[in-house]
């Protein structure tokens, strides 16, 4: 060993023969230690050994309690320090053993071996317990070591503010050497206003005996630079531990951290401008302007992908001269970022060529190598790439650009959604325009000739079977025209809605249809929000459907009932009903089981869905036969 120690004797009390590794560690590591072993406390009465230290075993899973064994040893040799060697101790065992009187507690697990894992430290601890080890450094040596090597500003002052000790880092900050700084005060190092504020601060700490923790202070150094430090100060006590004799403190320069915070905040504020961008190129230009306006941000290029072939094109760049763009220099890594949707780090190899590494933080190949450029995918929109203006990119610069890229991608997603909505609105507008044209054709070009034909038909002999057939056909054409016109109008958005009465709207619809002896029974009424005209059209088609499909003879009639459901209403008739096999198809366009146009119930469902309602057909509930149409999803506001 490096030090020459005085001889000492260690006596091991080992009733279960587990201290062999400790015995070897002591005797093989330090030739001046004599190790003896006894298997029980009773042997202490007969031994002639005068130990400098006793070591007892603690291994409760094998039935030996080290604290109990220590107490038994102390009864025989009360003045000899006892170390407990605990194998696989439980929680808090060390604390309990020291409180019970152990000088030290050395712990190992069942698989650990003191003689191979840590013999030197074990020897030193036992020598220290016996009072025969090398002393630690003196207080002066320890303090000097702290002041030399701690990477923070550390200072100790007396009660009038004179520097009693100061760290090397502080010396580098204030320029004079350590010897020159000893005895100086803040008035020798700072401007009067700053020195006075520091003195008042430290006087308060000494008066209240309350420490000041993590206080952030801002100042301008002698070179005119704005700086920030994080300072902690506490009262320093004299030898009796009661009298305050000065201040001890630490200060850590956090200027870079504060500047980074300011840059990140500035980036977040500037990124809000992306919200107002309305085009992809607007996003690209705004991102470049942000990079230009915030100091120390890297130069960048924003590229968008062509929707047809995926090729990238430069949309905006922050370079201000004719130098090659980031994209020109690192084209393949832009392409790779877009194709893989993975961030690409570009590092400089020793030979001068560039090579990319995906997953910089995790990749063994890139550890310790700062990238010269990075390409960030912007989803399916394109790529944002940036490079350093002075060799490499810092981790913080990369963090900043990732924030900018995320905000840019979010803005591009928003614009894409808004563009899709506008395209859909334009498409709907075109559809509505076509439907209006169709409605005009139906209304004018078909109805006018029909009116003329019907006028001539009325001049025919009504007893002539051919005339009856012509009139029937013209009537069918008029009905078809009306229904087609109604369908065309459904291409429009439902008009203004208002509160309507179920009774009132059904009675209005009843007046508009040739009911031909049918009976209307409004059992209950309710008010709800709807377009009155469209709702009347819905009921007209239902009433017409019920009458036409259930009036088989000239004297037959149908009873139509209307009532209220929990969240809607129903209309049913007592006619022949609808076969079960036809119910799934009754709302299909063109479906008819009675020679109709097949558009009436299709119009009914279309109008219901336009209002946000659901319609279903079932069997009548208030008659033995008939059909029932239930409308649900009705709101009253």
C-alpha positions in Angstrom: 0.0 0.0 0.0 1.1 3.6 -0.5 1.0 4.4 3.2 2.9 2.8 6.2 0.4 2.1 8.9 1.0 1.0 12.5 0.2 -2.6 13.2 -3.2 -3.5 14.5 -5.2 -6.6 15.4 -8.8 -7.4 14.2 -10.8 -10.0 15.9 -13.7 -11.6 13.9 -16.7 -13.1 15.8 -18.1 -15.5 13.3 -20.4 -18.3 14.6 -21.5 -19.4 11.1 -18.1 -19.3 9.3 -19.1 -16.5 6.8 -16.2 -14.0 7.5 -13.6 -15.8 5.5 -13.6 -13.4 2.6 -13.2 -10.5 5.0 -10.3 -12.2 6.8 -8.6 -12.6 3.4 -9.3 -9.0 2.4 -7.7 -7.7 5.6 -4.6 -10.0 5.7 -3.8 -9.9 2.0 -4.4 -6.2 1.5 -2.6 -4.9 4.6 0.4 -6.9 5.9 0.3 -4.9 9.2 -3.1 -6.2 10.1 -3.3 -9.4 12.2 -6.6 -11.2 11.9 -7.9 -13.7 14.4 -11.3 -15.4 14.4 -13.5 -16.9 17.2 -16.8 -18.7 16.6 -18.6 -17.5 19.7 -18.7 -14.7 22.3 -17.8 -17.2 25.0 -14.4 -17.6 23.5 -13.6 -14.0 24.3 -13.2 -15.0 28.0 -10.3 -17.3 27.2 -8.5 -15.5 24.3 -5.3 -13.6 25.1 -5.8 -11.4 22.0 -6.1 -7.7 22.7 -8.0 -6.5 19.5 -8.0 -3.0 18.2 -11.3 -3.7 16.5 -14.0 -6.3 16.6 -16.0 -7.4 13.6 -19.3 -9.3 14.1 -21.4 -11.1 11.5 -25.0 -10.2 10.7 -26.9 -12.7 8.6 -30.4 -13.0 9.9 -31.5 -15.4 7.2 -29.1 -17.8 8.8 -30.2 -17.0 12.3 -27.5 -14.5 13.4 -28.5 -10.9 14.4 -25.5 -8.6 14.2 -26.9 -6.1 16.7 -27.6 -8.7 19.3 -24.1 -10.1 18.7 -22.6 -6.6 19.0 -24.3 -6.1 22.4 -22.9 -9.4 23.7 -19.4 -8.5 22.5 -19.6 -5.1 24.2 -20.4 -6.8 27.5 -17.1 -8.6 27.3 -15.0 -5.9 25.7 -16.8 -2.6 26.2 -14.0 -0.3 25.1 -13.2 -1.9 21.7 -15.0 -0.5 18.7 -17.3 -3.0 16.9 -17.9 -3.1 13.1 -20.9 -5.1 11.9 -20.5 -6.9 8.6 -24.1 -7.4 7.4 -24.9 -9.8 4.6 -28.1 -9.0 2.7 -29.4 -6.4 5.2 -32.9 -5.1 5.3 -34.0 -1.5 4.7 -32.9 0.9 7.4 -30.6 -1.7 9.0 -27.5 0.5 8.8 -29.3 3.4 10.5 -30.6 1.1 13.3 -27.2 -0.6 13.8 -25.3 2.8 14.1 -28.0 4.0 16.5 -27.5 0.8 18.6 -23.7 1.5 19.0 -21.9 0.1 16.0 -18.8 2.1 15.0 -19.4 1.2 11.3 -21.6 -1.1 9.2 -20.2 -2.8 6.1 -22.9 -4.3 3.9 -22.6 -6.9 1.1 -25.1 -9.1 -0.8 -25.0 -12.9 -0.7 -23.2 -12.9 -4.0 -20.7 -10.2 -3.2 -17.1 -11.0 -2.1 -15.3 -8.4 -0.1 -11.9 -10.0 -0.8 -12.4 -9.4 -4.6 -14.9 -6.6 -5.0 -13.6 -3.9 -2.7 -10.8 -5.0 -0.4 -9.0 -1.6 -0.1 -12.0 0.4 1.0 -12.9 -2.3 3.5 -9.4 -2.2 5.0 -9.5 1.6 5.3 -12.9 1.6 6.9 -11.9 -0.9 9.6 -8.7 1.0 10.3 -10.7 4.1 10.6 -13.1 2.5 13.0 -10.1 1.3 15.1 -8.6 4.8 15.0 -5.5 3.6 13.2 -6.1 4.6 9.6 -4.8 7.6 7.7 -6.6 10.7 8.7 -8.6 12.4 6.0 -7.2 15.7 4.7 -7.1 18.6 7.1 -9.9 21.1 7.0 -7.6 23.5 5.2 -6.6 20.8 2.6 -10.3 19.8 2.1 -11.4 23.4 1.7 -8.6 24.1 -0.8 -9.5 21.0 -2.8 -13.1 22.2 -3.0 -12.1 25.7 -4.1 -9.8 24.3 -6.8 -12.0 21.7 -8.4 -15.7 22.5 -7.9 -16.9 23.9 -11.3 -19.0 26.7 -9.7 -18.2 29.9 -8.1 -17.9 29.3 -4.3 -17.1 32.0 -1.8 -16.8 32.4 2.0 -17.0 35.9 3.6 -16.7 37.2 7.1 -19.3 39.3 8.9 -18.2 42.5 7.2 -18.2 41.1 3.7 -14.5 40.4 3.2 -13.6 37.4 1.1 -12.1 34.7 3.3 -12.0 31.9 0.6 -12.9 31.7 -3.0 -13.0 29.1 -5.8 -10.8 29.0 -8.9 -13.9 29.5 -11.1 -14.6 32.8 -9.3 -11.0 33.8 -9.7 -11.3 33.3 -13.5 -14.5 35.4 -13.4 -13.0 38.3 -11.6 -9.5 38.3 -13.1 -7.2 38.8 -10.0 -5.6 35.6 -8.5 -6.9 34.0 -5.4 -4.4 35.5 -3.0 -5.3 39.0 -4.3 -9.0 38.4 -3.9 -8.7 37.3 -0.2 -9.7 40.3 1.9 -11.5 42.1 -0.9 -15.2 43.1 -0.7 -17.9 43.4 -3.3 -17.1 47.1 -3.4 -13.7 46.2 -4.9 -15.3 44.0 -7.6 -18.6 45.6 -8.6 -20.0 49.0 -9.2 -21.2 50.8 -6.0 -24.9 50.2 -6.6 -24.5 46.5 -7.2 -22.1 46.2 -4.2 -24.5 48.0 -1.9 -27.4 45.7 -3.0 -25.3 42.6 -2.3 -24.2 43.8 1.1 -27.8 44.6 2.1 -28.8 41.1 0.9 -26.1 39.4 2.9 -26.8 41.5 6.1 -30.4 40.3 5.9 -29.3 36.7 5.6 -27.0 37.0 8.6 -29.7 38.8 10.6 -32.5 36.4 9.9 -30.3 33.3 9.6 -32.5 32.3 6.6 -30.7 31.1 3.5 -31.3 32.5 0.1 -31.7 29.7 -2.4 -31.5 29.8 -6.3 -31.8 33.6 -6.5 -31.4 34.6 -10.2 -29.5 37.9 -10.6 -28.9 39.9 -13.7 -26.0 42.3 -14.3 -23.8 43.8 -17.0 -20.1 42.7 -16.8 -17.1 44.9 -17.3 -17.2 44.2 -21.1 -20.8 45.4 -21.3 -22.3 42.0 -21.7 -25.6 41.1 -20.1 -25.2 38.2 -17.7 -27.3 36.1 -15.3 -26.2 34.1 -12.3 -28.0 31.7 -10.0 -26.9 32.4 -6.4 -27.4 30.5 -3.2 -26.2 32.0 0.1 -26.4 30.8 3.7 -25.3 32.1 7.1 -21.9 30.8 8.2 -21.5 29.9 11.9 -18.5 29.9 14.2 -16.9 27.0 16.1 -19.7 26.9 18.7 -22.3 26.5 15.9 -24.4 29.4 17.3 -22.8 32.7 16.4 -23.1 33.9 12.8 -19.7 34.9 11.6 -20.3 35.5 7.9 -21.7 34.1 4.6 -21.0 31.1 2.5 -22.4 31.0 -1.0 -22.3 29.6 -4.5 -23.0 31.2 -7.8 -23.6 29.5 -11.1 -23.5 31.3 -14.5 -26.8 30.7 -16.2 -26.3 33.2 -19.0 -26.5 30.6 -21.8 -29.6 29.0 -20.2 -31.3 32.4 -20.0 -30.4 33.3 -23.6 -31.7 29.9 -24.7 -35.0 30.5 -22.9 -35.3 33.9 -24.5 -34.6 32.4 -27.9 -37.2 29.7 -27.4 -39.8 32.2 -26.2 -39.0 34.4 -29.2 -39.5 31.4 -31.4 -42.8 30.5 -29.9 -44.0 34.1 -30.3 -42.8 34.4 -33.8 -44.3 31.0 -34.7 -47.7 32.5 -34.1 -47.3 34.3 -37.4 -47.7 30.9 -39.0 -51.3 30.9 -37.9 -52.1 33.8 -40.3 -50.4 32.1 -43.3 -53.1 31.1 -45.9 -50.9 29.3 -48.4 -48.1 26.8 -48.4 -45.7 29.3 -49.8 -46.8 31.7 -47.1 -45.8 29.2 -44.4 -42.4 28.6 -46.1 -41.7 32.4 -46.3 -42.8 33.0 -42.7 -40.6 30.2 -41.4 -37.6 31.6 -43.2 -38.3 35.1 -41.9 -38.5 33.7 -38.4 -35.1 32.1 -38.8 -33.6 35.4 -40.1 -35.1 37.5 -37.3 -34.0 35.3 -34.3 -30.2 35.7 -33.7 -28.0 32.6 -34.0 -30.7 30.4 -35.7 -29.3 28.2 -38.5 -29.8 29.0 -42.2 -32.6 26.9 -43.6 -34.5 25.8 -46.7 -38.1 24.8 -46.9 -39.1 22.4 -49.7 -42.5 21.2 -50.8 -43.3 17.9 -52.5 -44.9 17.8 -55.9 -48.3 16.1 -55.6 -47.8 14.1 -58.8 -44.4 12.6 -58.5 -43.2 13.6 -55.0 -40.2 15.5 -56.2 -39.0 18.3 -53.9 -38.8 22.0 -54.9 -37.4 24.9 -52.9 -40.3 27.1 -51.6 -38.2 29.5 -49.5 -34.6 29.8 -48.3 -32.8 32.0 -45.7 -29.5 32.3 -47.5 -28.9 35.9 -48.5 -26.2 35.5 -51.1 -25.3 33.3 -54.1 -23.9 30.5 -52.0 -25.3 27.0 -52.5 -28.5 26.3 -50.6 -28.7 23.7 -47.9 -30.7 21.6 -50.4 -28.0 22.0 -53.1 -25.4 20.6 -50.7 -27.4 17.8 -49.1 -30.0 16.9 -51.7 -30.0 13.2 -51.0 -30.7 13.7 -47.3 -33.7 15.9 -48.1 -35.0 13.2 -50.3 -34.4 10.5 -47.7 -36.1 12.5 -45.0 -39.2 12.9 -47.2 -39.2 9.2 -48.3 -38.7 7.7 -44.9 -40.5 10.4 -42.8 -37.5 10.3 -40.5 -35.3 13.1 -39.3 -31.8 12.9 -40.9 -28.6 14.1 -39.1 -25.7 14.9 -41.4 -22.2 14.6 -39.9 -18.8 15.5 -41.3 -16.5 12.5 -41.6 -12.7 12.9 -41.1 -12.2 12.7 -44.9 -14.4 15.7 -45.5 -17.4 13.9 -47.0 -20.9 14.0 -45.5 -22.7 11.0 -44.1 -26.1 10.9 -42.4 -27.0 9.0 -39.3 -30.7 8.4 -38.4 -31.4 8.6 -34.7 -28.5 10.8 -33.6 -29.2 10.4 -29.8 -29.3 6.6 -29.9 -26.8 5.8 -32.7 -23.4 4.7 -31.6 -21.9 6.0 -34.8 -23.0 9.6 -34.1 -22.3 9.9 -30.4 -20.0 12.8 -29.7 -20.3 14.1 -33.2 -22.2 17.3 -33.7 -24.1 17.4 -37.0 -23.4 20.0 -39.7 -27.0 19.9 -41.0 -30.3 18.3 -40.3 -33.4 17.6 -42.5 -36.8 17.4 -40.8 -39.8 15.9 -42.6 -43.0 18.0 -42.7 -45.4 15.1 -42.9 -46.5 14.6 -46.5 -46.0 18.3 -47.3 -42.2 18.4 -47.8 -39.0 18.9 -45.8 -37.4 21.6 -43.7 -33.6 21.5 -43.7 -31.1 23.6 -41.8 -27.4 23.9 -41.5 -24.8 25.6 -39.3 -23.1 28.9 -40.2 -20.1 28.0 -38.1 -19.1 24.3 -38.6 -21.6 22.4 -36.4 -25.1 22.6 -34.9 -25.6 22.7 -31.2 -28.2 20.5 -29.5 -30.2 23.6 -28.6 -30.2 24.9 -32.2 -31.7 21.5 -33.3 -34.3 21.8 -30.5 -35.3 25.3 -31.8 -35.6 24.1 -35.4 -37.7 21.1 -34.4 -40.1 23.5 -32.7 -40.2 25.6 -35.8 -40.7 22.5 -38.0 -43.6 21.2 -35.8 -45.3 24.6 -36.0 -44.8 24.8 -39.7 -46.2 21.3 -40.2 -49.2 22.2 -38.1 -49.8 25.3 -40.2 -49.6 23.3 -43.4 -52.0 20.7 -42.1 -54.5 23.5 -41.2 -54.1 25.0 -44.7 -54.6 21.6 -46.3 -57.8 21.1 -44.3 -59.1 24.6 -45.2 -58.3 24.0 -48.9 -60.2 20.7 -48.8 -63.2 22.5 -47.2 -63.1 25.2 -49.8 -62.9 22.6 -52.6 -65.9 20.8 -51.2 -67.8 24.1 -50.9 -67.0 24.9 -54.5 -68.1 21.4 -55.6 -71.3 21.8 -53.7 -71.9 25.2 -55.2 -71.4 23.7 -58.7 -73.8 20.9 -57.9 -76.4 23.3 -56.6 -75.9 25.4 -59.8 -76.5 22.4 -61.9 -79.6 21.4 -59.8 -81.0 24.9 -60.2 -80.5 24.6 -64.0 -82.2 21.3 -63.9 -85.1 22.6 -61.8 -85.5 25.5 -64.3 -85.6 23.0 -67.1 -88.2 20.9 -65.3 -90.2 23.8 -64.3 -90.3 25.7 -67.6 -89.4 23.3 -70.5 -91.5 20.4 -69.3 -94.4 22.1 -67.4 -95.3 24.5 -70.2 -95.8 21.8 -72.9 -97.6 19.7 -70.3 -100.0 22.5 -69.6 -100.7 22.9 -73.3 -101.2 19.2 -73.8 -103.6 19.0 -70.8 -105.6 21.9 -72.2 -106.1 20.1 -75.5 -106.9 16.8 -73.8 -109.7 18.4 -71.9 -111.4 19.2 -75.2 -111.6 15.5 -76.1 -114.6 13.4 -75.6 -114.1 12.2 -72.0 -116.0 9.0 -72.8 -113.4 8.1 -75.3 -111.1 5.4 -73.8 -108.2 6.8 -75.7 -108.8 10.3 -74.3 -108.8 8.8 -70.8 -105.5 7.1 -71.4 -104.0 10.4 -72.7 -105.3 12.3 -69.7 -103.9 9.6 -67.4 -100.5 9.7 -69.0 -100.4 13.5 -68.9 -101.3 13.4 -65.2 -98.5 10.9 -64.6 -96.0 13.1 -66.4 -97.1 16.1 -64.3 -96.7 14.1 -61.1 -93.2 12.9 -62.3 -92.3 16.5 -63.1 -93.3 17.7 -59.7 -91.4 15.0 -58.0 -88.2 15.6 -60.1 -88.4 19.3 -59.3 -88.7 18.5 -55.6 -85.6 16.3 -55.8 -83.7 18.9 -57.6 -84.4 21.4 -54.9 -83.0 19.0 -52.3 -79.6 19.8 -53.6 -79.9 23.1 -51.8 -79.1 23.5 -48.1 -82.2 23.5 -46.0 -83.5 27.0 -45.7 -84.1 29.0 -42.6 -85.7 27.0 -39.8 -88.3 28.0 -37.3 -90.6 26.5 -34.7 -93.5 24.8 -36.4 -96.5 23.0 -35.1 -97.0 19.3 -36.2 -100.7 19.8 -36.4 -100.4 23.0 -38.5 -97.9 21.7 -41.0 -99.8 18.4 -41.5 -103.1 20.3 -42.1 -101.4 22.6 -44.6 -100.0 19.6 -46.4 -103.4 17.9 -46.4 -104.9 20.9 -48.2 -102.3 20.6 -50.9 -103.1 17.0 -51.8 -106.2 15.5 -53.5 -107.2 13.5 -50.5 -110.1 11.8 -52.4 -112.2 10.9 -49.3 -109.3 10.0 -47.0 -109.6 10.9 -43.3 -106.9 12.8 -41.2 -106.6 12.1 -37.5 -104.1 14.2 -35.6 -103.9 12.4 -32.3 -101.3 14.7 -30.7 -99.2 17.7 -31.7 -95.8 19.0 -30.8 -93.6 22.0 -31.8 -90.2 21.5 -33.3 -87.5 23.3 -35.4 -87.6 22.8 -39.2 -87.9 24.4 -42.6 -91.7 24.8 -42.9 -91.9 24.5 -46.7 -89.7 21.4 -46.8 -91.6 19.8 -43.9 -94.9 20.4 -45.8 -93.4 18.7 -48.9 -92.4 15.7 -46.8 -95.9 15.3 -45.5 -97.5 15.9 -48.9 -95.5 12.9 -50.3 -96.4 10.7 -47.3 -100.1 11.6 -47.6 -100.1 11.1 -51.4 -98.3 7.8 -51.0 -100.8 6.6 -48.5 -103.8 7.6 -50.6 -102.5 6.3 -54.0 -101.4 2.9 -52.6 -104.5 2.2 -50.6 -107.4 3.5 -52.8 -108.2 0.5 -54.9 -111.7 1.5 -55.8 -113.6 4.7 -56.2 -115.4 4.3 -52.9 -112.5 3.1 -50.8 -110.9 5.5 -48.3 -107.9 5.5 -46.0 -107.5 6.8 -42.5 -104.2 8.6 -41.8 -103.2 9.1 -38.2 -100.4 11.5 -36.9 -99.0 11.5 -33.4 -96.0 12.2 -31.2 -93.0 10.0 -30.2 -90.5 10.6 -27.4 -88.1 12.4 -29.7 -90.1 12.7 -32.9 -93.5 12.0 -34.6 -95.2 9.3 -36.7 -97.6 9.1 -39.6 -99.5 5.8 -40.2 -102.4 4.6 -42.3 -104.9 1.8 -42.1 -104.3 0.6 -45.7 -102.9 -2.6 -47.0 -99.5 -2.0 -45.5 -96.0 -2.7 -46.8 -94.8 -6.3 -47.1 -91.8 -7.1 -44.9 -89.7 -8.0 -47.8 -90.2 -4.6 -49.3 -89.6 -2.5 -46.2 -85.8 -2.3 -46.7 -86.3 -0.9 -50.2 -89.2 1.5 -49.9 -86.9 4.5 -49.6 -84.8 3.6 -52.6 -84.9 5.8 -55.6 -87.3 4.4 -58.3 -88.7 1.6 -56.0 -92.5 1.2 -56.4 -94.8 -1.8 -55.9 -97.9 0.0 -57.2 -97.0 1.5 -60.5 -95.8 4.8 -59.1 -92.7 6.8 -60.0 -90.7 5.4 -57.0 -89.7 8.9 -56.0 -92.2 9.9 -53.3 -90.7 8.0 -50.4 -87.2 8.7 -51.7 -88.0 12.4 -51.4 -89.4 11.8 -47.9 -86.1 10.2 -46.7 -84.1 12.9 -48.4 -86.0 15.7 -46.7 -85.8 14.0 -43.3 -82.0 13.5 -43.6 -81.6 17.1 -44.7 -83.2 18.1 -41.3 -81.0 15.6 -39.4 -83.8 13.2 -38.8 -84.1 9.4 -39.2 -87.1 7.8 -40.8 -88.1 4.1 -40.4 -91.1 2.2 -41.8 -93.0 -0.4 -39.6 -96.5 -1.9 -39.4 -99.3 0.3 -38.2 -100.0 0.2 -34.4 -103.4 1.8 -34.3 -105.0 -0.4 -37.1 -105.0 -4.0 -38.0 -103.2 -3.3 -41.3 -101.3 -0.4 -42.7 -97.9 1.2 -42.7 -96.3 3.5 -40.1 -93.5 6.0 -40.7 -91.6 7.0 -37.6 -89.3 10.1 -37.6 -86.8 10.5 -34.7 -84.0 12.9 -33.8 -86.4 15.9 -33.8 -85.3 18.9 -31.7 -87.6 21.5 -30.2 -85.0 24.3 -30.4 
